[in-house]
């Protein structure tokens, strides 16, 4: 069982409103989203585009509901905008999270990502050159150092459609970066989608994992996406992802690995779905019940 004194549960707003597919949940308000998060039994959340940008306003809206921010996605653009521009954007993002009391920054290199492009997610994945690996490692180490100076953790979100998608690419990144500066954001759904042995990766890097996304997968939907050569966003629309407690991914082993290694931090429910099909409040409750039964949290 996971330690209630060390592990806290959060949920991402993407089940209510999808920032990459604005028509999914466009009708759902920020207030509805955070109220339903709290009502479902979560104490933390990540940040979506509908959230107030003003720190005092956002803090108030969350605190009255018993919520706090645990992390927010950062799009690194080292391979497009370059080092200086990316570091400048990162500092602004980091300070926003710091002012909200968050301790984690989840980043993904988006400079040549295809995750938002209308191309096959199965055939067009970027593969870094040696120079690109060096640029990403240098930038991530720098961002990790800035985060450490603030008492925060810089975590890398391996993600479909990016140069850090596979287990081998995670290995390469971990080898090229400072283990005291760059950590892993472990996401069950993205490893399952990529066809990787997620638990093997977690066992290897559990002590370098500082944030966890629990995302389920529907393998029939994934096979349909593969058969139709869908893009990543088309795959989302067609129901590849879901919450823990639904779909085909059994989280028991993941939770056991985290528990046996004394994991401390947030576990975040995150599942890109169409809220018109998968009611976000009902699915949040389903996930919360499943996690309680599996972990005692």
C-alpha positions in Angstrom: 0.0 0.0 0.0 1.2 3.5 -0.7 1.9 5.8 2.2 -0.8 8.4 2.7 1.8 10.7 4.4 4.0 10.6 1.3 1.7 10.3 -1.7 -1.1 12.7 -2.7 -3.7 12.3 -5.5 -4.4 14.8 -8.2 -6.3 14.9 -11.5 -5.6 16.8 -14.7 -8.2 19.1 -16.3 -7.8 17.4 -19.7 -10.8 15.2 -19.0 -13.0 18.2 -18.8 -11.4 20.4 -21.5 -8.7 19.3 -24.0 -6.2 22.2 -24.7 -5.0 20.5 -27.9 -8.6 19.8 -29.1 -10.6 22.8 -27.9 -13.9 21.5 -29.2 -13.6 18.6 -26.7 -15.2 20.1 -23.6 -15.3 23.6 -24.9 -18.6 24.0 -23.0 -17.1 23.0 -19.6 -16.1 26.0 -17.4 -13.0 26.2 -15.2 -15.3 26.4 -12.1 -17.1 23.3 -13.0 -13.9 21.5 -13.6 -12.2 22.3 -10.3 -15.4 21.8 -8.3 -15.9 18.4 -9.8 -12.3 17.5 -9.1 -12.8 18.3 -5.4 -16.2 16.6 -5.3 -14.6 13.4 -6.7 -12.1 13.3 -3.8 -8.9 14.7 -5.2 -6.7 17.3 -3.5 -4.5 18.4 -6.3 -4.7 19.3 -10.0 -2.6 20.3 -12.9 -3.2 23.4 -14.9 -5.2 23.9 -18.1 -5.7 26.8 -20.5 -9.0 27.8 -18.9 -7.4 28.4 -15.5 -6.9 32.0 -14.4 -3.4 33.3 -15.1 -3.4 35.5 -12.1 -1.8 33.7 -9.1 -3.9 35.1 -6.3 -7.2 34.5 -8.1 -6.2 30.9 -9.1 -5.0 30.2 -5.5 -8.3 31.4 -4.1 -10.4 29.4 -6.5 -8.5 26.3 -5.7 -8.1 26.8 -1.9 -11.8 27.2 -1.3 -12.2 23.8 -2.9 -9.4 22.1 -1.0 -7.2 21.9 -4.1 -3.7 22.9 -5.0 -1.6 22.9 -8.1 1.0 20.1 -8.3 2.4 20.6 -11.8 1.8 22.2 -15.2 3.0 21.1 -18.6 5.9 23.1 -20.1 6.6 22.9 -23.9 10.3 23.1 -24.3 11.3 24.4 -27.8 15.1 23.9 -27.7 15.0 22.4 -31.2 13.0 25.2 -32.8 13.1 28.4 -30.8 16.5 27.7 -29.4 18.3 27.6 -26.1 17.9 31.3 -24.9 14.3 31.7 -25.8 13.4 28.3 -24.2 15.2 29.1 -21.0 13.5 32.5 -20.8 10.1 30.9 -21.3 10.9 28.2 -18.7 11.9 30.7 -16.0 8.5 32.5 -16.4 6.7 29.1 -16.3 8.7 28.0 -13.3 8.1 31.2 -11.3 4.3 30.9 -12.0 4.3 27.4 -10.5 6.6 28.4 -7.7 4.2 31.2 -6.7 1.4 28.6 -6.7 3.3 26.4 -4.3 4.0 23.6 -6.8 7.2 21.5 -6.5 7.2 19.8 -9.9 7.6 21.0 -13.5 6.7 18.5 -16.2 8.4 19.3 -19.5 8.4 17.8 -23.0 10.6 18.8 -26.0 8.1 20.1 -28.6 10.6 21.7 -31.0 10.0 18.9 -33.6 7.1 17.0 -32.0 4.3 15.6 -34.2 1.8 15.0 -31.4 -0.4 17.9 -32.5 0.1 17.5 -36.2 -2.4 15.7 -38.7 0.1 13.0 -39.5 0.3 9.3 -38.5 1.6 8.9 -35.0 2.8 5.5 -36.0 5.0 6.4 -39.0 6.3 10.0 -38.5 7.9 10.0 -35.1 11.0 12.3 -34.8 14.3 10.7 -34.1 17.0 12.9 -32.7 20.4 13.4 -34.3 23.5 13.4 -32.1 23.5 17.2 -32.2 19.8 17.3 -31.2 20.4 14.9 -28.3 23.2 17.1 -27.1 21.0 20.3 -27.4 18.1 18.7 -25.5 20.4 17.3 -22.7 22.1 20.6 -22.3 18.8 22.5 -22.1 17.2 20.0 -19.7 20.2 20.1 -17.4 20.0 23.9 -17.4 16.3 23.9 -16.6 16.9 21.2 -13.9 19.5 23.4 -12.3 17.1 26.4 -12.3 14.4 24.3 -10.8 16.7 22.9 -8.1 17.7 26.4 -7.1 13.9 27.0 -6.4 13.6 23.8 -4.4 11.6 22.2 -7.3 12.0 19.1 -9.5 12.4 19.3 -13.3 10.7 16.2 -14.7 10.7 15.0 -18.3 7.4 13.7 -19.7 8.1 11.0 -22.3 5.4 11.4 -24.9 4.0 10.0 -28.1 5.2 11.8 -31.2 8.4 13.2 -29.6 12.0 12.3 -29.6 11.6 10.9 -26.1 8.9 8.3 -26.6 10.4 4.8 -26.3 12.1 3.1 -23.4 15.5 3.2 -25.2 15.0 7.0 -25.7 14.3 7.4 -22.0 17.4 5.4 -21.3 19.4 7.7 -23.6 18.0 10.9 -21.9 18.7 9.6 -18.4 22.2 8.7 -19.3 22.9 12.1 -20.9 21.5 14.2 -18.1 22.5 14.8 -14.5 20.5 12.5 -12.1 20.4 15.3 -9.5 18.8 17.8 -12.0 16.7 15.9 -14.4 14.0 13.4 -13.3 11.3 11.3 -14.9 7.6 12.0 -15.2 6.3 8.4 -15.6 3.2 8.1 -17.7 1.6 4.6 -17.9 -0.6 5.5 -20.9 2.2 6.8 -23.2 4.4 3.7 -22.6 1.4 1.4 -23.2 0.5 3.3 -26.4 4.1 3.0 -27.5 4.1 -0.7 -26.9 6.8 -0.5 -24.2 7.2 -2.5 -21.0 6.2 0.4 -18.7 6.9 -1.5 -15.5 10.4 -2.4 -16.6 11.1 1.3 -17.1 9.6 2.2 -13.7 11.7 -0.4 -11.9 14.8 1.0 -13.5 14.0 4.6 -12.7 11.7 4.5 -9.8 14.2 6.4 -7.6 14.5 9.0 -10.3 10.8 9.4 -10.7 9.3 12.5 -9.2 5.8 12.6 -10.8 3.4 10.0 -12.0 0.6 10.1 -14.5 -1.8 7.2 -14.3 -3.6 6.8 -17.6 -5.4 3.8 -18.8 -5.6 2.5 -22.4 -8.1 0.7 -24.5 -6.2 -1.8 -26.7 -9.0 -2.3 -29.2 -9.2 1.4 -29.8 -5.4 1.5 -30.2 -5.5 -1.3 -32.7 -8.2 0.6 -34.6 -6.0 3.7 -34.5 -3.1 1.7 -35.9 -5.2 0.1 -38.6 -6.4 3.5 -39.7 -3.0 5.2 -39.3 -4.4 7.9 -37.1 -2.6 10.9 -35.8 -2.2 11.2 -32.0 -5.1 13.6 -31.7 -7.3 11.3 -33.9 -6.3 8.5 -31.6 -7.5 10.5 -28.6 -10.8 11.3 -30.3 -11.3 7.6 -31.0 -11.0 6.7 -27.3 -7.5 5.2 -26.9 -7.1 6.6 -23.4 -9.2 6.3 -20.3 -8.9 6.6 -16.5 -7.7 3.9 -14.1 -10.6 1.6 -13.4 -11.6 1.5 -17.0 -9.9 0.0 -20.1 -7.3 -2.7 -20.2 -4.4 -1.5 -18.1 -4.0 -3.1 -14.6 -2.1 -0.6 -12.4 -1.5 -3.1 -9.5 2.1 -3.7 -10.4 2.9 0.0 -10.9 1.4 0.9 -7.5 3.4 -2.0 -5.9 6.7 -0.8 -7.4 6.0 2.7 -6.2 5.1 1.5 -2.7 8.0 -0.9 -2.3 10.4 1.9 -3.2 8.9 4.5 -0.9 7.7 6.8 -3.7 7.0 10.4 -2.4 5.0 12.8 -4.5 1.9 13.1 -6.6 0.0 10.5 -8.5 -2.1 12.2 -11.2 -5.1 10.8 -13.0 -4.8 12.0 -16.6 -6.8 10.7 -19.5 -7.5 12.6 -22.8 -11.1 11.7 -23.6 -14.2 13.3 -25.2 -16.2 14.5 -22.2 -19.4 14.3 -24.3 -18.8 10.5 -24.3 -16.9 10.0 -21.0 -18.5 12.3 -18.4 -15.5 13.8 -16.7 -17.0 13.8 -13.2 -18.2 10.2 -13.4 -14.9 9.0 -14.7 -13.1 11.0 -12.0 -15.2 9.2 -9.4 -14.4 5.9 -11.1 -10.7 6.5 -11.0 -10.8 7.7 -7.4 -12.6 4.5 -6.3 -10.2 2.3 -8.2 -7.1 4.0 -6.7 -8.6 3.8 -3.2 -9.2 0.0 -3.6 -5.8 -0.6 -5.1 -3.6 1.6 -2.8 -5.6 2.5 0.3 -5.1 6.2 -0.5 
